[in-house]
């Protein structure tokens, strides 16, 4: 029989026992006890109906259900590969043999606490718990369990991201430590276009408009599957202006007859040209190799402190802001879908104190003479 508990806030939460006798708690709270009891009763009835439809459904281990559900997911290839690692390292060891119908909200919270105690970062925990919750929601849709015990679960706060912006002097110091002309060109391209690594690595020659000094960002290189992927729906195809001196650097290193890129295009279209920027062997540039062997050693030798390859994208934005380019235009150049994303750079565009004060002239007040006693 369903019942209600009064919380310290004065509100009520409904509780009931599922088809396996496990106590369950509703996520929603109520202002009246009777409403909480009715909601819990309805959930209990739904749980018992599912038991009648298939008494053994909830006894099915999570790992067995995951094997059936996993191939039905509609996700990008790179996401699938990343999620496979999360499933193997975090989900299977804890939930693989656990019957779906016995998983409680308390169990999920205890698991999250255990992950934190092992030193797993909040970002990883967030992705892993969300993946687990999606699997349980699918089990609800399949009428295996009545509710998702991981839905809207409280997650550890994410670490505050701190963007790194290089000054021109700091960038020059790092650049001077890059071992080859090609390495310097790669860094110059990233910091002067704001492209993500995959956008640069997947940039084909026919996307570079010779004479206009513009590059069209249309595809991206996915490192894990090693394929070229067209931008997903909603991501903006954009044009990025190129400095003349950067164009001269690129054209000085181009292979006169590169042929096709040699990579699988996931959109099914035939490749029209080779890649614009490649390794010295003519192969696609891989972030993992270049970061470990070239970029990180150069940063250490330069003495500028911690700096990731992706921070060159942030540096591009900071240089544009300092030159007076608007946040809206920077968002377009970076390919941000939401203007909120670009707001992270807003503090760099602080108006100098002198300009603020110049815009606030003193009012034209009448001159008042005050007679003081005894004056």
C-alpha contacts under 8 A as a table, 3 or more apart, distances in Angstrom:
res1	aa1	res2	aa2	distance
1	X	16	X	6.41
1	X	17	X	7.23
1	X	41	X	7.18
1	X	44	X	7.91
2	X	14	X	7.24
2	X	15	X	5.78
2	X	16	X	4.38
2	X	17	X	7.11
2	X	37	X	6.08
2	X	38	X	7.93
2	X	40	X	5.57
2	X	41	X	5.10
2	X	44	X	7.00
3	X	14	X	5.94
3	X	15	X	5.40
3	X	16	X	6.35
3	X	36	X	7.73
3	X	37	X	5.24
3	X	40	X	6.95
3	X	41	X	7.83
4	X	12	X	6.22
4	X	13	X	5.56
4	X	14	X	4.45
4	X	15	X	5.83
4	X	33	X	6.20
4	X	34	X	7.93
4	X	36	X	5.88
4	X	37	X	5.39
4	X	40	X	7.84
5	X	12	X	5.48
5	X	13	X	5.46
5	X	14	X	6.52
5	X	15	X	7.52
5	X	33	X	7.82
6	X	10	X	6.23
6	X	11	X	5.95
6	X	12	X	4.56
6	X	13	X	6.67
6	X	33	X	7.70
7	X	10	X	5.36
7	X	11	X	5.49
7	X	12	X	5.79
7	X	13	X	7.30
8	X	11	X	7.41
10	X	31	X	7.49
11	X	29	X	6.34
11	X	30	X	5.51
11	X	31	X	4.87
11	X	32	X	7.01
11	X	33	X	7.93
12	X	29	X	5.51
12	X	30	X	5.03
12	X	31	X	6.13
12	X	32	X	6.48
12	X	33	X	5.68
12	X	36	X	6.13
13	X	25	X	7.25
13	X	26	X	6.50
13	X	27	X	7.79
13	X	28	X	6.84
13	X	29	X	4.68
13	X	30	X	6.22
13	X	33	X	7.85
13	X	36	X	5.64
14	X	25	X	6.07
14	X	26	X	5.56
14	X	29	X	7.29
14	X	36	X	4.65
14	X	37	X	5.50
14	X	39	X	6.68
14	X	40	X	4.89
15	X	23	X	6.89
15	X	24	X	5.57
15	X	25	X	4.57
15	X	26	X	6.24
15	X	37	X	7.56
15	X	40	X	5.55
16	X	23	X	5.65
16	X	24	X	5.36
16	X	25	X	6.72
16	X	40	X	5.79
16	X	41	X	6.93
16	X	43	X	7.58
16	X	44	X	5.88
17	X	20	X	7.47
17	X	21	X	5.11
17	X	22	X	5.16
17	X	23	X	4.41
17	X	24	X	5.77
17	X	44	X	6.39
18	X	21	X	5.27
18	X	22	X	5.45
18	X	23	X	6.55
18	X	24	X	6.74
18	X	44	X	5.88
18	X	47	X	5.57
18	X	48	X	6.76
19	X	22	X	7.48
19	X	44	X	7.83
19	X	47	X	5.73
19	X	48	X	5.10
19	X	51	X	5.96
20	X	101	X	7.13
20	X	102	X	7.44
22	X	102	X	7.02
22	X	104	X	8.00
24	X	104	X	7.20
24	X	105	X	7.97
25	X	40	X	7.99
26	X	29	X	7.40
26	X	40	X	6.83
29	X	36	X	7.01
30	X	33	X	7.07
30	X	35	X	6.57
30	X	36	X	5.69
31	X	35	X	7.78
32	X	35	X	5.50
32	X	36	X	6.59
33	X	36	X	5.18
33	X	37	X	6.27
34	X	37	X	5.06
34	X	38	X	6.17
35	X	38	X	5.10
35	X	39	X	6.17
36	X	39	X	5.23
36	X	40	X	6.16
37	X	40	X	5.12
37	X	41	X	6.02
38	X	41	X	4.99
38	X	42	X	6.22
39	X	42	X	5.18
39	X	43	X	6.35
40	X	43	X	5.07
40	X	44	X	6.13
41	X	44	X	5.01
41	X	45	X	6.16
42	X	45	X	5.11
42	X	46	X	6.24
43	X	46	X	5.10
43	X	47	X	6.19
43	X	146	X	7.71
44	X	47	X	5.06
44	X	48	X	6.27
45	X	48	X	5.15
45	X	49	X	6.16
46	X	49	X	5.09
46	X	50	X	6.32
46	X	146	X	6.61
47	X	50	X	5.26
47	X	51	X	6.44
47	X	145	X	7.38
47	X	146	X	5.15
48	X	51	X	4.92
48	X	52	X	6.39
49	X	52	X	5.09
49	X	53	X	6.38
50	X	53	X	5.08
50	X	54	X	6.35
50	X	55	X	7.49
50	X	143	X	6.56
50	X	144	X	7.23
50	X	145	X	7.32
50	X	146	X	6.95
51	X	54	X	5.31
51	X	55	X	4.47
51	X	56	X	7.50
51	X	57	X	7.55
51	X	58	X	7.98
52	X	55	X	5.66
54	X	57	X	5.43
54	X	144	X	7.92
55	X	58	X	7.37
56	X	59	X	5.34
56	X	60	X	7.02
57	X	60	X	5.67
57	X	101	X	7.83
57	X	144	X	5.20
57	X	145	X	7.51
58	X	99	X	6.32
58	X	100	X	5.16
58	X	101	X	4.07
58	X	102	X	7.45
58	X	144	X	5.64
58	X	145	X	5.86
59	X	99	X	4.75
59	X	100	X	6.14
59	X	101	X	5.89
59	X	102	X	7.67
60	X	64	X	6.81
60	X	65	X	6.95
60	X	98	X	7.99
60	X	99	X	5.06
60	X	100	X	5.92
60	X	101	X	7.67
61	X	64	X	5.35
61	X	65	X	6.50
61	X	95	X	7.87
61	X	96	X	6.45
61	X	97	X	5.04
61	X	98	X	5.01
61	X	99	X	4.03
61	X	100	X	5.72
62	X	65	X	5.10
62	X	66	X	6.04
62	X	95	X	6.00
62	X	96	X	5.35
62	X	97	X	6.27
62	X	98	X	5.78
62	X	99	X	5.86
62	X	100	X	5.41
63	X	66	X	4.98
63	X	67	X	6.37
63	X	92	X	6.54
63	X	95	X	6.74
63	X	96	X	4.02
63	X	97	X	6.10
63	X	98	X	7.73
64	X	67	X	5.32
64	X	68	X	6.87
64	X	96	X	7.42
65	X	68	X	5.29
65	X	69	X	6.16
65	X	139	X	7.78
66	X	69	X	4.93
66	X	70	X	5.55
66	X	135	X	7.03
67	X	70	X	5.60
67	X	71	X	7.52
68	X	71	X	6.76
68	X	72	X	7.75
69	X	72	X	5.54
69	X	73	X	7.09
69	X	135	X	7.35
69	X	138	X	7.56
70	X	73	X	5.75
75	X	79	X	6.31
75	X	80	X	6.26
76	X	79	X	5.20
76	X	80	X	6.20
77	X	80	X	5.02
77	X	81	X	6.32
77	X	225	X	6.99
78	X	81	X	5.21
78	X	82	X	6.29
78	X	222	X	6.64
78	X	223	X	7.89
78	X	224	X	6.14
78	X	225	X	6.42
79	X	82	X	5.12
79	X	83	X	6.00
80	X	83	X	5.08
80	X	84	X	6.13
81	X	84	X	5.15
81	X	85	X	6.78
81	X	224	X	7.36
81	X	225	X	7.96
82	X	85	X	5.40
82	X	86	X	6.64
83	X	86	X	4.90
83	X	87	X	6.04
83	X	131	X	7.80
84	X	87	X	5.06
84	X	88	X	6.09
85	X	88	X	5.10
85	X	89	X	5.97
86	X	89	X	5.28
86	X	90	X	5.59
86	X	91	X	6.76
86	X	128	X	6.21
87	X	90	X	5.66
87	X	91	X	4.69
87	X	92	X	5.88
87	X	128	X	7.71
88	X	91	X	6.29
88	X	92	X	5.59
88	X	93	X	7.42
89	X	92	X	6.88
89	X	93	X	6.93
90	X	93	X	6.07
90	X	94	X	6.81
90	X	128	X	7.18
91	X	94	X	5.59
91	X	95	X	5.74
91	X	96	X	6.93
91	X	128	X	7.50
91	X	132	X	7.19
92	X	95	X	5.35
92	X	96	X	4.37
92	X	97	X	7.98
93	X	96	X	6.07
94	X	97	X	7.86
94	X	98	X	7.87
94	X	111	X	7.94
95	X	98	X	5.12
98	X	102	X	7.30
98	X	103	X	7.33
99	X	102	X	5.58
99	X	103	X	6.99
100	X	103	X	5.71
100	X	144	X	7.85
100	X	145	X	6.94
101	X	144	X	7.88
101	X	145	X	5.95
103	X	107	X	6.43
103	X	108	X	7.64
103	X	149	X	6.94
104	X	107	X	5.16
104	X	108	X	6.65
104	X	149	X	5.68
105	X	108	X	5.17
105	X	109	X	6.35
105	X	149	X	4.73
105	X	150	X	6.16
105	X	153	X	7.98
106	X	109	X	5.13
106	X	110	X	6.14
107	X	110	X	5.10
107	X	111	X	6.18
108	X	111	X	5.06
108	X	112	X	6.33
108	X	149	X	7.47
108	X	150	X	6.44
109	X	112	X	5.11
109	X	113	X	6.30
109	X	153	X	7.71
110	X	113	X	5.07
110	X	114	X	6.23
111	X	114	X	5.02
111	X	115	X	6.26
112	X	115	X	5.11
112	X	116	X	6.32
112	X	125	X	7.18
112	X	129	X	7.93
112	X	155	X	7.89
113	X	116	X	5.15
113	X	117	X	6.25
114	X	117	X	5.07
114	X	118	X	6.33
115	X	118	X	5.14
115	X	119	X	6.66
115	X	120	X	5.56
115	X	125	X	7.24
116	X	119	X	5.18
116	X	120	X	5.32
116	X	121	X	6.99
116	X	122	X	7.60
116	X	125	X	7.91
117	X	120	X	7.43
120	X	124	X	6.69
120	X	125	X	6.72
121	X	124	X	5.44
121	X	125	X	6.30
122	X	125	X	5.01
122	X	126	X	6.06
122	X	155	X	7.93
122	X	156	X	5.76
122	X	157	X	6.53
122	X	158	X	5.34
122	X	159	X	6.98
123	X	126	X	5.17
123	X	127	X	6.45
123	X	158	X	5.95
123	X	159	X	7.63
124	X	127	X	5.26
124	X	128	X	6.12
125	X	128	X	5.11
125	X	129	X	5.97
125	X	155	X	7.77
125	X	156	X	7.80
126	X	129	X	5.38
126	X	130	X	6.10
126	X	155	X	6.40
126	X	156	X	7.54
127	X	130	X	5.23
127	X	131	X	6.17
128	X	131	X	5.15
128	X	132	X	6.27
129	X	132	X	5.00
129	X	133	X	6.06
129	X	150	X	7.58
130	X	133	X	4.94
130	X	134	X	6.13
131	X	134	X	5.17
131	X	135	X	6.41
132	X	135	X	5.17
132	X	136	X	6.43
132	X	150	X	7.48
133	X	136	X	5.07
133	X	137	X	6.13
133	X	148	X	7.03
133	X	149	X	7.84
133	X	150	X	5.13
133	X	151	X	6.02
134	X	137	X	5.04
134	X	138	X	6.25
135	X	138	X	5.16
135	X	139	X	6.41
136	X	139	X	4.84
136	X	140	X	6.29
136	X	148	X	5.52
136	X	149	X	7.73
136	X	150	X	7.47
137	X	140	X	4.98
137	X	141	X	6.31
137	X	147	X	7.66
137	X	148	X	5.66
137	X	151	X	7.94
138	X	141	X	4.99
138	X	142	X	6.19
139	X	142	X	4.94
139	X	143	X	6.30
139	X	144	X	5.37
139	X	145	X	6.12
140	X	143	X	5.00
140	X	144	X	5.81
140	X	145	X	5.10
140	X	146	X	5.70
140	X	147	X	5.98
140	X	148	X	6.63
141	X	144	X	7.65
142	X	145	X	7.93
143	X	146	X	6.63
145	X	148	X	7.51
148	X	151	X	5.50
150	X	153	X	5.47
163	X	311	X	6.96
163	X	314	X	6.91
164	X	307	X	6.59
164	X	311	X	5.62
164	X	314	X	6.86
164	X	315	X	7.32
165	X	311	X	6.53
165	X	312	X	7.53
165	X	314	X	5.97
165	X	315	X	4.65
165	X	318	X	6.70
166	X	169	X	7.80
166	X	170	X	5.63
166	X	171	X	5.87
166	X	311	X	7.85
166	X	312	X	7.56
166	X	315	X	5.58
167	X	170	X	5.10
167	X	171	X	6.22
167	X	315	X	7.67
168	X	171	X	5.12
168	X	172	X	6.10
169	X	172	X	5.11
169	X	173	X	6.25
170	X	173	X	5.06
170	X	174	X	6.43
170	X	304	X	6.15
171	X	174	X	5.18
171	X	175	X	6.02
172	X	175	X	4.98
172	X	176	X	6.08
173	X	176	X	5.34
173	X	177	X	6.89
173	X	302	X	5.50
173	X	304	X	7.63
174	X	177	X	5.35
174	X	178	X	6.84
174	X	298	X	5.85
174	X	299	X	5.51
174	X	301	X	7.74
174	X	302	X	5.18
174	X	304	X	7.54
175	X	178	X	5.33
175	X	184	X	6.06
175	X	187	X	7.34
175	X	298	X	7.62
176	X	302	X	7.95
177	X	298	X	4.93
177	X	299	X	7.58
177	X	301	X	6.74
177	X	302	X	6.49
178	X	181	X	7.99
178	X	183	X	5.99
178	X	184	X	5.96
178	X	294	X	6.71
178	X	295	X	7.18
178	X	298	X	5.63
179	X	183	X	6.66
179	X	184	X	7.73
179	X	294	X	7.49
180	X	183	X	5.18
180	X	184	X	6.39
181	X	184	X	5.10
181	X	185	X	6.14
182	X	185	X	4.95
182	X	186	X	6.24
182	X	253	X	7.87
182	X	279	X	7.90
182	X	280	X	7.64
183	X	186	X	5.14
183	X	187	X	6.44
183	X	294	X	7.58
184	X	187	X	5.21
184	X	188	X	6.02
185	X	188	X	4.91
185	X	189	X	5.99
185	X	246	X	7.99
185	X	249	X	6.97
185	X	250	X	7.32
186	X	189	X	5.20
186	X	190	X	6.36
186	X	277	X	7.84
187	X	190	X	5.21
187	X	191	X	6.19
187	X	312	X	7.84
188	X	191	X	5.38
188	X	192	X	5.93
188	X	246	X	7.43
189	X	192	X	5.29
189	X	193	X	5.91
189	X	246	X	7.16
190	X	193	X	5.48
190	X	194	X	5.54
190	X	195	X	5.69
190	X	196	X	7.38
190	X	197	X	7.55
190	X	200	X	7.47
190	X	312	X	6.13
190	X	313	X	6.57
191	X	194	X	5.69
191	X	195	X	7.93
191	X	312	X	4.81
191	X	313	X	5.94
191	X	315	X	6.53
191	X	316	X	5.21
192	X	242	X	7.51
192	X	243	X	7.73
192	X	316	X	5.98
193	X	240	X	6.49
193	X	241	X	7.41
193	X	242	X	6.94
193	X	313	X	7.73
193	X	316	X	6.89
194	X	312	X	6.98
194	X	313	X	4.34
194	X	314	X	7.35
194	X	315	X	7.98
194	X	316	X	5.35
194	X	317	X	7.07
194	X	333	X	7.60
194	X	334	X	6.13
195	X	199	X	5.88
195	X	200	X	6.07
195	X	313	X	6.39
195	X	334	X	6.92
196	X	199	X	5.22
196	X	200	X	6.41
196	X	310	X	6.92
196	X	313	X	6.89
197	X	200	X	5.22
197	X	201	X	6.04
197	X	287	X	6.76
197	X	310	X	7.50
198	X	201	X	5.04
198	X	202	X	5.83
198	X	220	X	4.96
198	X	221	X	4.55
198	X	222	X	6.47
198	X	223	X	7.60
199	X	202	X	5.27
199	X	203	X	5.99
199	X	217	X	6.60
199	X	218	X	8.00
199	X	219	X	6.52
199	X	220	X	4.50
199	X	221	X	6.40
200	X	203	X	5.24
200	X	220	X	7.54
200	X	277	X	7.43
201	X	220	X	7.23
201	X	221	X	6.00
201	X	275	X	7.48
201	X	277	X	6.55
201	X	278	X	7.27
201	X	284	X	6.37
201	X	285	X	5.60
201	X	286	X	7.47
202	X	219	X	6.17
202	X	220	X	4.82
202	X	221	X	4.53
202	X	228	X	6.46
202	X	275	X	6.57
202	X	284	X	7.77
203	X	207	X	6.72
203	X	217	X	6.93
203	X	218	X	7.81
203	X	219	X	6.78
203	X	220	X	7.11
203	X	275	X	5.77
203	X	276	X	5.87
203	X	277	X	7.39
204	X	207	X	5.46
204	X	208	X	7.19
204	X	261	X	7.79
204	X	273	X	6.13
204	X	274	X	5.68
204	X	275	X	4.21
204	X	276	X	5.20
205	X	208	X	5.32
205	X	273	X	5.89
205	X	274	X	5.95
205	X	275	X	5.65
205	X	276	X	4.83
206	X	209	X	7.06
206	X	272	X	7.24
206	X	273	X	6.21
207	X	215	X	5.78
207	X	216	X	5.06
207	X	217	X	7.19
207	X	218	X	7.73
208	X	213	X	7.50
208	X	214	X	6.10
208	X	215	X	4.48
208	X	216	X	6.34
208	X	276	X	7.89
209	X	212	X	5.70
209	X	213	X	6.07
209	X	214	X	5.42
209	X	215	X	6.13
209	X	216	X	7.78
210	X	213	X	5.80
210	X	214	X	7.37
213	X	241	X	6.12
213	X	242	X	5.22
213	X	243	X	7.20
213	X	244	X	6.94
213	X	247	X	6.91
214	X	239	X	6.34
214	X	240	X	5.56
214	X	241	X	4.54
214	X	242	X	5.50
215	X	239	X	5.62
215	X	240	X	5.26
215	X	241	X	6.55
215	X	242	X	7.12
216	X	237	X	7.26
216	X	238	X	5.79
216	X	239	X	4.47
216	X	240	X	6.40
217	X	220	X	7.95
217	X	237	X	5.72
217	X	238	X	5.41
217	X	239	X	6.20
217	X	240	X	7.51
218	X	230	X	6.41
218	X	231	X	6.37
218	X	237	X	5.28
218	X	238	X	7.19
219	X	228	X	6.58
219	X	229	X	5.58
219	X	230	X	4.43
219	X	231	X	5.64
220	X	228	X	5.80
220	X	229	X	5.43
220	X	230	X	6.41
220	X	231	X	6.87
221	X	226	X	7.02
221	X	227	X	5.93
221	X	228	X	4.69
221	X	229	X	6.24
222	X	225	X	6.11
222	X	226	X	5.49
222	X	227	X	5.39
222	X	228	X	6.18
222	X	229	X	6.82
223	X	226	X	4.80
223	X	227	X	7.07
223	X	286	X	6.71
223	X	287	X	7.72
226	X	263	X	7.26
226	X	264	X	7.77
227	X	263	X	5.77
227	X	264	X	5.11
227	X	265	X	6.07
227	X	266	X	6.70
228	X	263	X	6.56
228	X	264	X	6.08
228	X	265	X	4.74
228	X	266	X	6.05
229	X	265	X	6.12
229	X	266	X	5.28
229	X	267	X	6.66
230	X	266	X	7.22
230	X	267	X	6.40
231	X	235	X	5.96
231	X	236	X	7.73
231	X	237	X	7.48
232	X	235	X	5.81
234	X	337	X	7.26
235	X	335	X	7.19
235	X	336	X	7.85
235	X	337	X	6.45
236	X	335	X	5.77
236	X	336	X	7.59
236	X	337	X	6.93
237	X	335	X	7.35
238	X	332	X	7.39
238	X	333	X	6.91
238	X	335	X	6.63
239	X	333	X	7.23
240	X	333	X	6.18
242	X	246	X	6.63
242	X	247	X	6.66
243	X	246	X	5.26
243	X	247	X	6.47
244	X	247	X	5.11
244	X	248	X	6.33
245	X	248	X	5.05
245	X	249	X	6.37
246	X	249	X	5.02
246	X	250	X	6.31
247	X	250	X	5.14
247	X	251	X	6.13
248	X	251	X	5.30
248	X	252	X	6.15
249	X	252	X	5.30
249	X	253	X	6.88
250	X	253	X	5.48
250	X	254	X	6.37
250	X	277	X	7.89
251	X	254	X	5.20
254	X	276	X	7.40
254	X	277	X	7.83
255	X	258	X	5.65
258	X	261	X	7.67
258	X	273	X	7.57
258	X	274	X	5.42
258	X	275	X	7.83
259	X	273	X	6.02
259	X	274	X	5.39
260	X	271	X	5.92
260	X	272	X	6.43
260	X	273	X	4.71
260	X	274	X	4.39
260	X	275	X	7.70
261	X	271	X	6.81
261	X	273	X	6.31
261	X	274	X	4.15
261	X	275	X	5.55
262	X	274	X	7.82
265	X	268	X	5.74
265	X	269	X	6.35
265	X	270	X	7.16
265	X	271	X	7.12
266	X	269	X	7.69
271	X	274	X	7.79
275	X	278	X	6.49
275	X	284	X	7.51
277	X	284	X	7.72
277	X	285	X	7.55
278	X	281	X	7.59
278	X	282	X	5.23
278	X	283	X	5.46
278	X	284	X	5.11
278	X	285	X	5.48
279	X	282	X	5.12
279	X	283	X	5.35
279	X	284	X	6.20
279	X	285	X	5.54
280	X	283	X	7.51
285	X	290	X	7.55
286	X	289	X	5.61
286	X	290	X	6.32
287	X	290	X	5.30
287	X	291	X	5.81
288	X	291	X	5.35
288	X	292	X	6.25
289	X	292	X	5.50
289	X	293	X	5.99
289	X	294	X	7.88
290	X	293	X	5.37
290	X	294	X	5.18
290	X	295	X	6.23
291	X	294	X	5.72
291	X	295	X	4.73
291	X	296	X	5.71
291	X	309	X	7.08
292	X	295	X	6.46
292	X	296	X	5.74
292	X	297	X	7.39
293	X	296	X	6.93
293	X	297	X	6.78
294	X	297	X	5.82
294	X	298	X	6.27
295	X	298	X	5.21
295	X	299	X	6.22
295	X	309	X	7.26
296	X	299	X	5.10
296	X	300	X	6.27
296	X	308	X	7.77
297	X	300	X	5.13
297	X	301	X	6.21
298	X	301	X	5.15
298	X	302	X	6.10
299	X	302	X	5.13
299	X	303	X	6.54
299	X	304	X	6.63
299	X	305	X	7.09
299	X	306	X	7.35
299	X	307	X	6.95
300	X	303	X	5.54
300	X	304	X	7.41
300	X	305	X	7.07
300	X	306	X	7.99
304	X	307	X	7.87
307	X	311	X	6.30
308	X	311	X	5.23
308	X	312	X	7.51
309	X	312	X	5.77
309	X	313	X	7.92
310	X	313	X	5.50
310	X	314	X	7.11
311	X	314	X	4.93
311	X	315	X	6.06
312	X	315	X	4.81
312	X	316	X	6.17
313	X	316	X	5.15
313	X	317	X	6.60
314	X	317	X	5.20
314	X	318	X	6.30
315	X	318	X	5.00
315	X	319	X	6.17
316	X	319	X	5.31
316	X	320	X	6.35
317	X	320	X	5.19
317	X	321	X	6.25
317	X	330	X	6.53
317	X	345	X	7.37
318	X	321	X	5.14
318	X	322	X	6.22
318	X	345	X	6.98
318	X	348	X	6.70
319	X	322	X	5.15
319	X	323	X	6.30
320	X	323	X	5.02
320	X	324	X	6.48
320	X	325	X	5.39
320	X	330	X	7.38
321	X	324	X	5.10
321	X	325	X	5.13
321	X	326	X	6.69
321	X	327	X	7.31
321	X	330	X	7.95
321	X	348	X	6.75
321	X	349	X	5.99
322	X	325	X	7.47
322	X	348	X	7.27
322	X	349	X	6.80
325	X	329	X	6.73
325	X	330	X	6.88
326	X	329	X	5.35
326	X	330	X	6.29
327	X	330	X	4.99
327	X	331	X	6.07
327	X	342	X	6.58
327	X	343	X	7.45
327	X	345	X	7.82
327	X	346	X	7.26
328	X	331	X	5.16
328	X	332	X	6.46
328	X	339	X	7.06
328	X	342	X	7.78
329	X	332	X	5.06
329	X	333	X	6.25
330	X	333	X	5.04
330	X	334	X	6.10
330	X	342	X	7.43
331	X	334	X	5.18
331	X	335	X	6.04
331	X	336	X	5.16
331	X	337	X	7.94
331	X	339	X	6.52
331	X	341	X	7.85
331	X	342	X	5.55
332	X	335	X	5.10
332	X	336	X	6.23
333	X	336	X	7.89
336	X	339	X	6.78
336	X	341	X	6.54
336	X	342	X	7.01
337	X	341	X	7.82
338	X	341	X	5.70
338	X	342	X	7.52
339	X	342	X	5.30
339	X	343	X	6.65
340	X	343	X	5.17
340	X	344	X	7.65
341	X	344	X	6.27
342	X	345	X	5.99
342	X	346	X	7.42
343	X	346	X	5.01
344	X	347	X	7.29
345	X	348	X	5.67
345	X	349	X	7.44
346	X	349	X	5.43
346	X	350	X	7.33
347	X	350	X	5.66
351	X	355	X	6.69
351	X	356	X	6.82
352	X	355	X	5.56
352	X	356	X	6.64
353	X	356	X	5.17
353	X	357	X	6.26
354	X	357	X	5.28
354	X	358	X	6.04
355	X	358	X	5.05
355	X	359	X	6.34
356	X	359	X	5.33
356	X	360	X	6.77
357	X	360	X	5.14
357	X	361	X	7.25
358	X	361	X	6.38
371	X	375	X	7.14
372	X	375	X	5.53
